[in-house]
Amino acid sequence: SGGLGIKTVLIVIGYPILIALTFFIFPVTIGLAARFTLRRVKSFQTIQVGVEKIKAGDFHHRIEVKEEGEFRKLADHINSITDGLNKAVANELKSERLKTELITNVSHDIRTPLTSIITYIDLLKNEKDPAKLKEYIGVLDQKSKRLKTLTDDLFEASKASSGNIPVQLEKIDIVSLINQGLGEVSDKIEALELVFRMNCPEEKIYVTADGKLIWRSIENLLSNIFKYALRGSRVYISIEELGNECLITFKNISAYELNISA
């Protein structure tokens, strides 16, 4: 134990004394000292080579020093830093991939109503029938509102990713919130002939959350269900109270065979 500087000073002072006391077996002490020094130099070189590889971008490289001591501790510390770098790089890559997917999906979603708006504007230019004009204007109104919703969603996503989204926390009965939300989308449920099965405790379950934002999250899950669920199948929603947390699980039967990885 002790610092590397203290050990160096002790060796510098102690080694000449050792030579003086064991002059008659001088070759033996020289050999032991050389062996000791060689092992330490090899450990140092292992760390040096490892740091060069990590500096070059090989964040998966591990520095292995077998002997105990300062060099072993130093190697372990460098490995810990490398693990942190690996996690940071992985998180950054995931973030960039999610941003790319978001831009791709939103661009596709925005293009659909925008194409409809352009098409119906062209139809309006040449249409004389008042009934048709009223129909086209209704479609334009619907598509423009959809476009505004998508733009607002993109703005909200941008604020959320930057951490600047305002949150108004309040006490919410989560079971009532979900039941109320299912009532609002009952037309879609009926159109797809889906049967919802709720599994929740009889007593109320309260959570501290932003009602608007948590409903947006639930609404997104429901929209996926409406998009991918098998018509006429069952959808299961379970609500469990787990100590200080609430677990809400959505399960649906896919319309198509899922031959992709999780």
Phi, psi and chi 1 to 4 in degrees:
 res  aa     phi    psi   chi1   chi2   chi3   chi4
   1 SER       -  162.7   62.4      -      -      -
   2 GLY   114.9  162.2      -      -      -      -
   3 GLY   -73.2  159.1      -      -      -      -
   4 LEU   -65.2  -35.9 -172.4   61.1      -      -
   5 GLY   -63.5  -43.7      -      -      -      -
   6 ILE   -62.9  -42.8  -65.4  173.1      -      -
   7 LYS   -63.7  -40.2  -72.8 -175.5  178.6 -178.9
   8 THR   -61.9  -44.2  -56.3      -      -      -
   9 VAL   -63.0  -43.3  170.7      -      -      -
  10 LEU   -63.4  -38.7  -70.2  175.1      -      -
  11 ILE   -66.7  -44.0  -70.4  172.0      -      -
  12 VAL   -60.0  -40.4  169.0      -      -      -
  13 ILE   -79.9  -42.7  -64.4  171.8      -      -
  14 GLY   -75.2  -32.7      -      -      -      -
  15 TYR   -65.6  -45.1 -174.4   58.6      -      -
  16 PRO   -59.3  -38.7  -24.5   35.0      -      -
  17 ILE   -62.3  -42.3  -64.0  172.8      -      -
  18 LEU   -62.2  -41.2 -179.3   64.5      -      -
  19 ILE   -63.2  -41.7  -69.9  175.5      -      -
  20 ALA   -64.1  -40.5      -      -      -      -
  21 LEU   -74.8  -26.0  -66.6  174.7      -      -
  22 THR  -120.0   39.2   59.7      -      -      -
  23 PHE   -60.1  -31.7 -174.4   75.4      -      -
  24 PHE   -72.4  -19.1   56.5   94.0      -      -
  25 ILE  -118.6   40.1   53.9  169.7      -      -
  26 PHE   -53.1  -44.9  179.4   70.2      -      -
  27 PRO   -58.9  -34.8  -24.1   35.3      -      -
  28 VAL   -66.7  -46.1  175.8      -      -      -
  29 THR   -66.2  -37.5   54.7      -      -      -
  30 ILE   -62.0  -43.4  -80.2  -71.9      -      -
  31 GLY   -63.1  -45.5      -      -      -      -
  32 LEU   -62.7  -42.6  -69.1  173.0      -      -
  33 ALA   -63.6  -41.6      -      -      -      -
  34 ALA   -64.6  -41.0      -      -      -      -
  35 ARG   -64.5  -44.0 -175.6  168.5  177.2  -91.8
  36 PHE   -60.8  -46.7  172.6   83.1      -      -
  37 THR   -65.4  -41.4  -54.9      -      -      -
  38 LEU   -61.4  -42.0 -177.7   61.7      -      -
  39 ARG   -63.7  -40.5  -73.4  163.9   63.3 -179.6
  40 ARG   -68.2  -39.6  -69.5  -64.4 -179.5  -90.0
  41 VAL   -64.3  -40.5  168.4      -      -      -
  42 LYS   -62.8  -40.9  -77.2 -176.1  176.5  178.8
  43 SER   -61.7  -44.3  -63.3      -      -      -
  44 PHE   -62.0  -43.1  174.2   75.4      -      -
  45 GLN   -64.8  -37.4  -72.8  176.4  -25.6      -
  46 THR   -59.9  -44.8  -60.0      -      -      -
  47 ILE   -65.7  -42.7  -65.8  173.3      -      -
  48 GLN   -60.6  -46.8 -166.4  174.7   35.7      -
  49 VAL   -64.1  -41.8  170.9      -      -      -
  50 GLY   -62.0  -43.7      -      -      -      -
  51 VAL   -63.4  -38.8  169.5      -      -      -
  52 GLU   -61.8  -42.1  -72.5  -67.0  -29.6      -
  53 LYS   -65.6  -42.3  -71.9 -176.4  178.0  179.8
  54 ILE   -66.1  -40.6  -66.5  167.5      -      -
  55 LYS   -62.5  -31.0 -171.5  179.4   76.2  170.3
  56 ALA   -78.7   -4.3      -      -      -      -
  57 GLY   110.7    1.1      -      -      -      -
  58 ASP   -86.7   81.8 -176.0    3.5      -      -
  59 PHE   -75.6   -6.6  -63.6  140.1      -      -
  60 HIS   -92.9   -3.2  -64.0  -73.8      -      -
  61 HIS   -73.0  136.1  179.2   73.2      -      -
  62 ARG  -113.0  132.8  -53.6  -73.8  -62.4  177.3
  63 ILE   -91.0  116.9  -59.6  174.3      -      -
  64 GLU  -108.0  110.9  -58.4  -67.4  -17.7      -
  65 VAL  -114.9  117.0  175.2      -      -      -
  66 LYS   -75.5  -39.1  -63.7  179.2 -179.8  179.0
  67 GLU   -77.8  146.3  -64.7 -177.5    7.3      -
  68 GLU   -72.5  156.5  -63.3  -69.4  -22.9      -
  69 GLY   135.0 -168.5      -      -      -      -
  70 GLU   -62.7  -39.4  -83.1   77.1   11.1      -
  71 PHE   -65.5  -36.2  -73.5  138.5      -      -
  72 ARG   -64.6  -44.0  172.4   72.6  173.9  -86.9
  73 LYS   -63.1  -42.6  -68.6  178.2 -176.4  176.8
  74 LEU   -62.3  -42.2  178.9   60.0      -      -
  75 ALA   -62.6  -42.0      -      -      -      -
  76 ASP   -62.6  -40.8  -70.1  -18.0      -      -
  77 HIS   -64.7  -41.6  -68.5  -33.5      -      -
  78 ILE   -65.1  -40.5  -65.8  172.2      -      -
  79 ASN   -61.6  -37.5  -71.2  -25.3      -      -
  80 SER   -64.4  -41.9  -63.1      -      -      -
  81 ILE   -62.5  -40.9  -66.0  171.6      -      -
  82 THR   -62.8  -40.6  -53.5      -      -      -
  83 ASP   -60.3  -41.8  -68.4  -20.6      -      -
  84 GLY   -63.0  -40.3      -      -      -      -
  85 LEU   -63.9  -41.0  -73.8  171.2      -      -
  86 ASN   -59.3  -45.1  -88.8  -36.5      -      -
  87 LYS   -64.3  -42.4  -70.4  179.3 -178.2  177.7
  88 ALA   -62.9  -43.7      -      -      -      -
  89 VAL   -64.9  -42.9  169.7      -      -      -
  90 ALA   -62.5  -42.8      -      -      -      -
  91 ASN   -65.1  -39.2  -72.1  -26.2      -      -
  92 GLU   -66.4  -41.8 -174.1   64.0   25.4      -
  93 LEU   -63.8  -40.8  -71.9  172.4      -      -
  94 LYS   -63.6  -43.5 -178.8 -178.4  178.1 -177.8
  95 SER   -61.2  -44.0  176.2      -      -      -
  96 GLU   -65.5  -39.0  -72.0  -60.6  -40.2      -
  97 ARG   -65.2  -41.4 -171.6  176.4   70.0 -108.2
  98 LEU   -65.3  -39.1  -70.9  174.2      -      -
  99 LYS   -63.4  -41.8  -73.4  177.7 -176.3  176.2
 100 THR   -64.0  -43.2  -56.7      -      -      -
 101 GLU   -64.1  -39.6  -71.2  176.5   -0.4      -
 102 LEU   -61.4  -47.9  172.7   65.9      -      -
 103 ILE   -61.4  -42.8  -67.7  169.9      -      -
 104 THR   -62.9  -47.2  -56.9      -      -      -
 105 ASN   -66.0  -44.8  -68.1  -24.6      -      -
 106 VAL   -66.3  -39.6  170.1      -      -      -
 107 SER   -60.0  -42.1  -61.4      -      -      -
 108 HIS   -65.4  -44.4  178.3  -90.7      -      -
 109 ASP   -65.6  -39.1  -71.0  -16.7      -      -
 110 ILE   -70.5  -35.4  -72.1  176.7      -      -
 111 ARG   -62.5  -34.6 -169.7 -176.3  -63.2  115.6
 112 THR   -61.8  -57.8  -56.4      -      -      -
 113 PRO   -66.3  -31.9   21.9  -31.0      -      -
 114 LEU   -64.5  -41.2 -170.6   59.2      -      -
 115 THR   -63.2  -40.6  -57.3      -      -      -
 116 SER   -63.4  -42.6  -63.2      -      -      -
 117 ILE   -61.0  -45.6  -69.9  170.9      -      -
 118 ILE   -62.3  -42.2  -66.9  169.3      -      -
 119 THR   -64.1  -46.7  -57.6      -      -      -
 120 TYR   -72.0  -27.6  -83.2   91.4      -      -
 121 ILE   -65.5  -41.2  -72.9  175.0      -      -
 122 ASP   -62.3  -39.1  -72.9  -22.3      -      -
 123 LEU   -66.3  -38.3  -69.2  172.2      -      -
 124 LEU   -62.5  -33.6  -85.6  173.1      -      -
 125 LYS   -61.4  -31.3  -69.3  176.2 -178.4  177.1
 126 ASN  -112.7    1.4  -57.5  -46.3      -      -
 127 GLU   -89.8  135.3 -174.0   58.5   58.9      -
 128 LYS  -112.2  -21.5  -54.9  -62.4 -178.7 -176.4
 129 ASP   -70.4  119.9 -173.8   -9.1      -      -
 130 PRO   -58.2  -37.6  -23.4   33.4      -      -
 131 ALA   -64.6  -42.8      -      -      -      -
 132 LYS   -66.1  -39.6  -72.4  -74.4 -174.5 -178.7
 133 LEU   -60.3  -42.9  -71.9  171.8      -      -
 134 LYS   -63.9  -39.3 -173.9  176.9 -179.9 -179.0
 135 GLU   -64.4  -44.7  178.7 -172.5  -17.7      -
 136 TYR   -64.7  -40.8  -66.0  163.3      -      -
 137 ILE   -64.2  -37.5  -69.4  170.8      -      -
 138 GLY   -62.9  -41.8      -      -      -      -
 139 VAL   -65.0  -43.3  173.1      -      -      -
 140 LEU   -61.1  -40.5  -76.2  170.9      -      -
 141 ASP   -62.7  -44.1 -178.8   57.4      -      -
 142 GLN   -64.0  -46.8  177.4 -170.1   -6.1      -
 143 LYS   -68.8  -35.6  -62.8  -60.3 -180.0 -177.9
 144 SER   -67.7  -37.7   60.9      -      -      -
 145 LYS   -65.8  -38.2  -73.5  178.1  179.6  176.1
 146 ARG   -63.4  -41.2  173.9   61.6  179.6  160.0
 147 LEU   -64.1  -40.2 -168.9   59.2      -      -
 148 LYS   -64.2  -41.0 -177.3 -179.1 -177.3  -58.7
 149 THR   -61.5  -43.9  -59.1      -      -      -
 150 LEU   -64.4  -39.8  -71.9  169.0      -      -
 151 THR   -65.1  -41.4  -53.1      -      -      -
 152 ASP   -63.6  -39.4  -69.8  -18.6      -      -
 153 ASP   -61.5  -42.4  -73.6  -12.2      -      -
 154 LEU   -63.9  -40.1 -178.3   59.8      -      -
 155 PHE   -64.5  -42.0 -177.0   62.6      -      -
 156 GLU   -64.4  -41.4  -69.7  -71.0  -31.7      -
 157 ALA   -63.4  -38.8      -      -      -      -
 158 SER   -63.6  -42.8  175.3      -      -      -
 159 LYS   -66.5  -38.7  -72.5 -162.2  -62.7 -177.6
 160 ALA   -65.9  -41.6      -      -      -      -
 161 SER   -67.7  -27.1   63.6      -      -      -
 162 SER   -89.5   -5.2   63.6      -      -      -
 163 GLY    79.8   14.3      -      -      -      -
 164 ASN  -103.1   10.9  -66.6  -34.3      -      -
 165 ILE   -75.6  129.2 -169.1  165.2      -      -
 166 PRO   -71.6  139.0   24.3  -30.9      -      -
 167 VAL  -125.2  124.8  178.3      -      -      -
 168 GLN  -109.0   97.1  -57.0  -66.3  -28.7      -
 169 LEU   -77.7  139.5  -64.7  177.2      -      -
 170 GLU  -154.3  167.1   55.3 -175.3  -24.9      -
 171 LYS   -84.3  121.1 -173.0  177.7  179.7 -178.3
 172 ILE  -126.2  136.1  -62.5  170.1      -      -
 173 ASP   -82.6  103.1  178.7    2.8      -      -
 174 ILE   -67.1  -33.1 -166.1   66.8      -      -
 175 VAL   -65.4  -45.1  178.6      -      -      -
 176 SER   -63.9  -38.6  -63.2      -      -      -
 177 LEU   -60.6  -45.4  178.7   71.3      -      -
 178 ILE   -68.0  -41.9  -67.4  177.0      -      -
 179 ASN   -62.5  -41.7  -78.7  -36.4      -      -
 180 GLN   -63.9  -41.1 -179.7 -177.1  -14.8      -
 181 GLY   -65.2  -39.4      -      -      -      -
 182 LEU   -63.7  -32.6  -69.8  176.0      -      -
 183 GLY   -65.1  -36.3      -      -      -      -
 184 GLU   -69.5  -26.3  -67.1  179.1    8.1      -
 185 VAL  -108.8   23.3  -65.5      -      -      -
 186 SER   -62.2  -30.6   58.8      -      -      -
 187 ASP   -64.9  -38.7   54.0  -24.8      -      -
 188 LYS   -69.3  -38.1  -67.3 -178.2  180.0  178.6
 189 ILE   -62.0  -43.8  -65.1  174.2      -      -
 190 GLU   -68.4  -39.2  -68.5  174.0    4.7      -
 191 ALA   -63.1  -34.8      -      -      -      -
 192 LEU   -94.4   -0.6  -66.3  168.5      -      -
 193 GLU    56.3   40.1  -58.6  174.8   -1.8      -
 194 LEU   -87.8  146.5  -63.9  174.5      -      -
 195 VAL  -114.9  116.1  179.1      -      -      -
 196 PHE   -91.8  132.8  -84.6   72.5      -      -
 197 ARG  -116.6  116.2  -64.9  -82.3 -170.1 -103.7
 198 MET   -98.1  129.5  -71.8  -83.4  -70.1      -
 199 ASN  -121.4  102.5 -179.9   22.8      -      -
 200 CYS  -150.1  157.6   57.4      -      -      -
 201 PRO   -63.5  156.4  -18.4   30.4      -      -
 202 GLU   -69.8  -35.5  -66.1 -177.5   -0.2      -
 203 GLU   -76.4  159.1   64.3  -85.5    8.5      -
 204 LYS   -71.7  145.0  -66.9 -176.8  176.6 -178.7
 205 ILE  -115.4  117.6  -61.9  179.3      -      -
 206 TYR  -101.9  140.1  -68.6  100.0      -      -
 207 VAL  -128.6  153.4  -62.4      -      -      -
 208 THR   -96.4  112.0  -58.1      -      -      -
 209 ALA  -161.0  171.7      -      -      -      -
 210 ASP   -89.0  113.0 -175.3  -50.3      -      -
 211 GLY   -56.8  -41.1      -      -      -      -
 212 LYS   -66.6  -44.9  178.7 -176.6  174.9 -176.9
 213 LEU   -72.0  -39.6  -64.9  179.0      -      -
 214 ILE   -69.3  -32.4 -160.9  168.7      -      -
 215 TRP   -68.6  -35.9  168.6 -116.3      -      -
 216 ARG   -58.6  -41.3  -72.0  -75.9  -63.6  -81.7
 217 SER   -64.1  -45.3  -59.3      -      -      -
 218 ILE   -65.4  -38.9  -66.6  170.7      -      -
 219 GLU   -63.5  -37.5 -170.5  178.6   30.9      -
 220 ASN   -63.1  -42.0  -75.6  -21.3      -      -
 221 LEU   -64.7  -41.1  -68.1  170.5      -      -
 222 LEU   -64.9  -38.5  -69.7  174.6      -      -
 223 SER   -64.0  -35.4   68.8      -      -      -
 224 ASN   -65.8  -39.2  -79.9  -19.9      -      -
 225 ILE   -62.5  -45.5  -71.2  172.1      -      -
 226 PHE   -64.7  -29.5  -61.9  143.7      -      -
 227 LYS   -79.9  -35.4 -168.5 -179.6  -64.8 -176.3
 228 TYR  -118.4   -7.1  -59.4  114.2      -      -
 229 ALA   -74.8  150.4      -      -      -      -
 230 LEU   -71.1  128.0  178.6   67.3      -      -
 231 ARG   -58.4  136.7  176.6 -176.3  -71.3  -88.0
 232 GLY    77.0   11.8      -      -      -      -
 233 SER   -98.2 -177.5   60.9      -      -      -
 234 ARG  -103.5  148.0  -74.0  178.9  -68.7  -82.6
 235 VAL  -122.4  130.9  177.7      -      -      -
 236 TYR  -111.0  131.1  -59.5   92.7      -      -
 237 ILE  -124.8  118.9  -57.4  176.9      -      -
 238 SER  -116.0  140.7   68.1      -      -      -
 239 ILE  -125.2  120.4  -55.0  172.4      -      -
 240 GLU  -123.9  143.1  -59.0  174.6   69.0      -
 241 GLU   -99.2  117.1 -163.3  169.4    8.0      -
 242 LEU  -117.7   82.1  -55.0  175.1      -      -
 243 GLY    63.7 -116.0      -      -      -      -
 244 ASN   -89.7    6.7  -66.7  -32.7      -      -
 245 GLU  -126.5  160.8  -64.4 -178.6  -12.1      -
 246 CYS  -123.2  126.9  174.7      -      -      -
 247 LEU  -105.9  120.0  175.6   63.8      -      -
 248 ILE  -113.5  124.4  -52.1  170.9      -      -
 249 THR  -120.1  129.8  -52.4      -      -      -
 250 PHE  -110.4  132.2  -67.2   79.5      -      -
 251 LYS  -135.1  134.9  -64.8  179.7 -177.4  177.8
 252 ASN  -140.6  163.0   67.3  -80.6      -      -
 253 ILE   -95.2  123.4  -60.2  167.6      -      -
 254 SER   -72.0  142.2  174.2      -      -      -
 255 ALA   -70.2  -24.8      -      -      -      -
 256 TYR  -124.3  153.5  -54.5   98.6      -      -
 257 GLU   -65.1  130.8 -178.4  179.8   -7.3      -
 258 LEU   -91.6   96.0  -63.1  177.9      -      -
 259 ASN  -104.7   34.1   57.4   -7.7      -      -
 260 ILE  -120.6  159.9   56.1  174.2      -      -
 261 SER   -74.7  161.0   64.6      -      -      -
 262 ALA   -60.1      -      -      -      -      -
